[in-house]
Amino acid sequence: MSDLLGNAQAMSDERCVKIGVMSNMLKPFQRWTLIRLCSLIPDFVRFSAWLIFTEIALHFVYSNSLLQQPKVVAEMGSWSLYGLGYCMGQFFMLKYVVMYGLMGTIARAENINAPRHPKCIARISLYSDMWRYFDEGLYRFLLRILARKLHTIPVIILLLPGFD
């Protein structure tokens, strides 16, 4: 068990060093070039287009108004509820894509390796993959914290009174 946790800790530390913000912040300054600027423009335009699409969708689809009308939701059929749940998940993913995409583009402009934008939730078939691929930064953080915490559990159990 501890060997498995040690491997998980080593893997998470290695990934954090490889993608880590601190190692990128300590790099020497690199001058802006036309090639560097032109490589950022397509991503910035793509994520800005998704931002505009999201804002337009919010003006026509009042998904938050369903919170005020529980009778309407109660009268919906199964397929309507499935579709509503799917659309709410897609909209949540779209907000993450815009947020991570724009901030990741700005980070790449400064030569900082940020986590990638989330994978489309319609393509994720296992919920365990949802944690791994949807929010990669949160997954790395939880893996690092849980690996540390799980190392201390055997010590705590041995210190409990009455443990033989």
Residue pairs with C-beta under 8 A, 6 or more apart in sequence:
2 151
2 154
5 147
5 150
5 151
8 143
8 147
9 144
9 147
9 148
9 151
11 143
12 140
12 143
12 144
12 147
13 144
15 140
16 140
16 144
17 23
18 113
19 113
19 115
19 140
20 113
21 112
21 113
21 114
24 111
24 112
24 113
25 112
27 111
30 36
30 111
36 109
40 105
40 108
40 109
43 101
43 104
43 105
43 108
44 102
44 105
46 101
47 97
47 98
47 101
47 102
47 105
47 117
48 102
50 94
50 97
50 98
50 101
51 98
51 102
53 94
54 91
54 94
54 95
54 98
57 91
63 87
63 88
63 91
66 72
66 73
66 84
73 81
73 84
76 84
86 122
89 121
90 121
90 122
92 121
93 118
93 120
93 121
93 134
96 117
96 118
96 134
96 135
97 117
97 118
100 114
100 115
100 116
100 117
100 118
101 117
103 114
104 114
104 115
104 116
104 117
107 113
107 114
108 114
114 137
115 135
115 136
115 137
115 140
116 136
118 133
118 134
118 135
118 136
119 133
119 134
121 130
121 134
124 130
124 133
124 134
131 138
131 139
131 142
132 139
133 139
157 163
